[in-house]
Amino acid sequence: MSDARHPRPTAELFPESLQLSTKQRELLDLLQTFPGGARSSDLATVLGMHVNTVRGHLDELIARGAVHATTAPAVGRGRPSLIFQVRVPDNRAIAREYISLVEVLAEMVVGEESPSPEAMDKAREIGRAWARRMSDSGAGVETIQDALDVLTARLRELGFDPALLAVDDSDHVDIHLQACPFVTDQGRPSLVVCAMHEGFLQESMGSAPVTLNLRPFHPAGMCTVVSRPEAV
């Protein structure tokens, strides 16, 4: 339950959290194209639906907290119209904002574009602290297979599109990262951010007997997480 002393968590407004039907999601997507909001009649015209059907879907979206309605300024006689506006955020805008924020913070805390080994170690420690804050410190992860299962699931959840590949008769396992949430139109992330992710993933391994290293931008078009059994 949200604490009434501060704003509602934005994550509760994500469409994935609202469990919308196909028609509700379609209506919500359309309403997001109207920055100033829209009348139910406007939406009905675009969708080719009866206005009463659209109003029913809007009522459901309001009940779920995804949409709110305001009264339009009265013009002449008659009942004033309702203007419906989306409360759901634009996930892409959120991602762009926080990616740039992380880059700025990383550079201010750790250092320049070509960081020293000491700065990279500091970035990894930040990543480990990040994993602990996220309760992702690998509790209950004790075997190599468990570690790989946790690692690939976490990477997929975070948007890295992992592909697990056994190499050299399982001497080590490479996980190719085919996407990265920190790659933007402006280019690739700094190595400081990569080191923070490496620390995060290392902390996620818990007590499993495995060492893990991240090879940024290798091979071309991907990054690679290399995991090896620890020497006995």
C-alpha positions as CSV (number, residue, x, y, z in Angstrom):
1,M,0.0,0.0,0.0
2,S,1.3,3.5,-0.9
3,D,2.3,5.8,1.9
4,A,-0.2,8.8,1.8
5,R,2.6,11.1,2.9
6,H,4.3,11.1,-0.5
7,P,3.3,10.7,-4.2
8,R,2.2,7.4,-5.6
9,P,5.1,5.2,-6.9
10,T,5.4,5.7,-10.7
11,A,5.9,2.0,-11.2
12,E,2.3,1.5,-10.1
13,L,1.2,3.4,-13.2
14,F,3.1,1.3,-15.7
15,P,0.7,-0.5,-18.0
16,E,2.3,-3.8,-17.0
17,S,1.2,-3.2,-13.4
18,L,-2.3,-2.2,-14.3
19,Q,-3.2,-5.5,-16.0
20,L,-5.2,-3.9,-18.8
21,S,-7.2,-5.6,-21.4
22,T,-6.3,-5.3,-25.1
23,K,-9.0,-2.7,-25.7
24,Q,-8.1,-0.7,-22.6
25,R,-4.4,-0.7,-23.7
26,E,-5.4,0.3,-27.2
27,L,-7.5,3.2,-25.9
28,L,-4.7,4.2,-23.5
29,D,-2.1,4.2,-26.3
30,L,-4.4,6.4,-28.4
31,L,-5.0,8.8,-25.5
32,Q,-1.2,9.2,-25.0
33,T,-1.1,10.9,-28.5
34,F,-3.3,13.7,-27.2
35,P,-0.9,15.8,-24.9
36,G,-3.7,18.0,-23.8
37,G,-6.2,15.2,-23.3
38,A,-9.2,14.3,-25.4
39,R,-13.0,14.0,-25.3
40,S,-14.6,10.6,-25.5
41,S,-16.2,11.6,-28.8
42,D,-12.7,12.3,-30.2
43,L,-11.4,8.9,-29.2
44,A,-14.6,7.2,-30.5
45,T,-14.1,8.8,-33.9
46,V,-10.5,7.7,-34.2
47,L,-11.2,4.1,-33.0
48,G,-14.4,3.7,-35.0
49,M,-16.3,2.7,-31.8
50,H,-19.5,3.9,-30.3
51,V,-19.0,6.7,-27.8
52,N,-20.7,4.8,-25.0
53,T,-18.3,1.9,-25.5
54,V,-15.4,4.3,-25.2
55,R,-16.8,5.9,-22.1
56,G,-17.2,2.4,-20.5
57,H,-13.5,1.7,-21.2
58,L,-12.5,5.1,-19.9
59,D,-14.5,4.5,-16.7
60,E,-12.5,1.3,-16.2
61,L,-9.2,3.1,-16.8
62,I,-10.1,5.8,-14.3
63,A,-11.0,3.1,-11.7
64,R,-7.5,1.6,-12.3
65,G,-5.8,5.0,-11.9
66,A,-4.5,5.1,-15.4
67,V,-6.6,8.0,-16.6
68,H,-8.2,11.1,-14.9
69,A,-10.9,13.4,-16.2
70,T,-11.3,17.1,-15.9
71,T,-14.2,19.4,-16.9
72,A,-13.6,21.4,-20.0
73,P,-14.3,25.2,-19.8
74,A,-18.0,25.8,-20.5
75,V,-18.8,27.1,-24.0
76,G,-22.4,28.3,-24.4
77,R,-25.3,26.4,-23.0
78,G,-25.3,22.7,-22.3
79,R,-23.4,20.3,-20.1
80,P,-19.6,20.9,-20.1
81,S,-17.5,18.1,-21.7
82,L,-15.1,15.9,-19.9
83,I,-11.4,15.9,-21.0
84,F,-9.6,12.6,-20.4
85,Q,-5.9,12.6,-19.8
86,V,-3.4,9.8,-19.3
87,R,-1.6,9.3,-16.0
88,V,0.6,6.5,-17.3
89,P,4.2,7.7,-17.9
90,D,6.2,7.3,-21.2
91,N,8.7,4.6,-20.3
92,R,11.1,5.7,-23.1
93,A,11.2,9.2,-21.7
94,I,11.9,7.8,-18.2
95,A,14.6,5.6,-19.5
96,R,16.3,8.4,-21.4
97,E,16.2,10.7,-18.3
98,Y,17.6,8.1,-15.9
99,I,20.3,6.8,-18.3
100,S,21.6,10.3,-18.6
101,L,21.4,10.8,-14.8
102,V,23.4,7.6,-14.2
103,E,26.1,8.6,-16.7
104,V,26.5,12.0,-15.1
105,L,26.6,10.6,-11.5
106,A,29.1,7.9,-12.5
107,E,31.4,10.4,-14.1
108,M,31.2,12.8,-11.2
109,V,31.8,10.1,-8.6
110,V,34.4,8.0,-10.3
111,G,36.1,10.2,-12.8
112,E,37.1,10.9,-16.3
113,E,36.2,9.1,-19.6
114,S,39.4,7.0,-19.3
115,P,39.2,6.0,-15.7
116,S,42.1,4.6,-13.7
117,P,42.1,1.0,-12.4
118,E,41.3,2.4,-8.9
119,A,38.3,4.3,-10.4
120,M,37.1,1.1,-12.1
121,D,37.3,-0.8,-8.8
122,K,35.3,2.0,-7.1
123,A,32.7,1.7,-9.9
124,R,32.4,-2.1,-9.3
125,E,32.0,-1.5,-5.6
126,I,29.1,0.9,-6.4
127,G,27.6,-1.9,-8.5
128,R,27.9,-4.4,-5.6
129,A,26.2,-1.9,-3.2
130,W,23.5,-1.3,-5.8
131,A,22.8,-5.1,-5.9
132,R,22.6,-5.2,-2.1
133,R,20.2,-2.2,-2.1
134,M,18.1,-4.1,-4.7
135,S,18.1,-7.2,-2.4
136,D,19.9,-8.9,-5.3
137,S,23.0,-10.1,-3.4
138,G,22.6,-13.7,-4.5
139,A,21.1,-15.2,-1.3
140,G,20.5,-18.9,-1.8
141,V,22.7,-19.1,-4.9
142,E,25.2,-21.8,-4.2
143,T,25.8,-23.9,-7.4
144,I,27.2,-22.8,-10.7
145,Q,23.9,-23.8,-12.5
146,D,21.8,-21.8,-10.0
147,A,24.1,-18.9,-10.6
148,L,23.8,-19.1,-14.3
149,D,20.0,-19.4,-14.1
150,V,19.8,-16.4,-11.8
151,L,22.2,-14.4,-13.9
152,T,20.4,-15.0,-17.2
153,A,17.0,-14.3,-15.7
154,R,18.3,-11.0,-14.2
155,L,20.0,-9.9,-17.4
156,R,16.8,-10.6,-19.4
157,E,14.7,-8.7,-16.8
158,L,17.1,-5.7,-17.0
159,G,16.9,-5.6,-20.8
160,F,20.2,-7.1,-21.9
161,D,18.7,-9.9,-24.1
162,P,21.2,-12.5,-22.9
163,A,22.2,-15.6,-25.0
164,L,24.0,-18.3,-23.0
165,L,26.8,-20.2,-24.8
166,A,28.9,-23.1,-23.4
167,V,32.5,-22.8,-24.5
168,D,35.4,-25.3,-24.6
169,D,33.6,-28.2,-23.1
170,S,32.1,-26.0,-20.3
171,D,35.5,-24.7,-19.1
172,H,33.7,-21.4,-19.1
173,V,30.4,-20.1,-20.1
174,D,29.9,-17.0,-22.2
175,I,26.7,-15.0,-22.0
176,H,26.4,-12.6,-25.0
177,L,24.5,-9.5,-24.2
178,Q,22.6,-8.6,-27.4
179,A,21.1,-5.4,-26.1
180,C,21.9,-2.7,-23.6
181,P,19.5,-0.2,-22.0
182,F,22.4,2.3,-21.7
183,V,23.1,2.3,-25.5
184,T,21.3,5.4,-26.9
185,D,21.2,7.5,-30.0
186,Q,24.1,9.4,-28.5
187,G,26.2,6.2,-28.5
188,R,27.5,3.6,-26.0
189,P,27.8,4.0,-22.3
190,S,31.1,4.8,-20.5
191,L,33.3,2.0,-19.2
192,V,32.4,3.3,-15.7
193,V,28.8,2.3,-16.2
194,C,29.9,-1.1,-17.5
195,A,32.1,-1.6,-14.4
196,M,29.1,-0.8,-12.2
197,H,27.1,-3.5,-14.0
198,E,30.0,-5.9,-13.6
199,G,30.0,-5.3,-9.8
200,F,26.2,-5.7,-9.7
201,L,26.4,-9.0,-11.5
202,Q,29.3,-10.3,-9.4
203,E,27.3,-9.5,-6.2
204,S,24.3,-11.4,-7.6
205,M,26.4,-14.6,-7.7
206,G,26.3,-15.0,-3.9
207,S,28.3,-17.9,-2.6
208,A,28.3,-19.8,-5.9
209,P,31.8,-21.1,-6.8
210,V,32.1,-19.0,-10.0
211,T,34.0,-16.0,-11.1
212,L,32.4,-13.5,-13.4
213,N,33.8,-10.8,-15.7
214,L,32.2,-8.4,-18.1
215,R,33.9,-7.7,-21.5
216,P,32.3,-4.5,-22.8
217,F,31.6,-4.2,-26.6
218,H,33.2,-7.5,-27.4
219,P,32.5,-9.2,-29.8
220,A,31.4,-6.4,-32.1
221,G,27.7,-5.6,-31.7
222,M,27.5,-7.3,-28.2
223,C,29.0,-7.4,-24.8
224,T,30.0,-10.7,-23.1
225,V,29.8,-11.9,-19.5
226,V,32.4,-14.6,-18.9
227,S,31.8,-17.0,-16.0
228,R,34.3,-19.6,-14.9
229,P,34.3,-22.2,-12.1
230,E,36.5,-21.0,-9.2
231,A,39.7,-22.9,-8.8
232,V,39.5,-25.4,-5.9
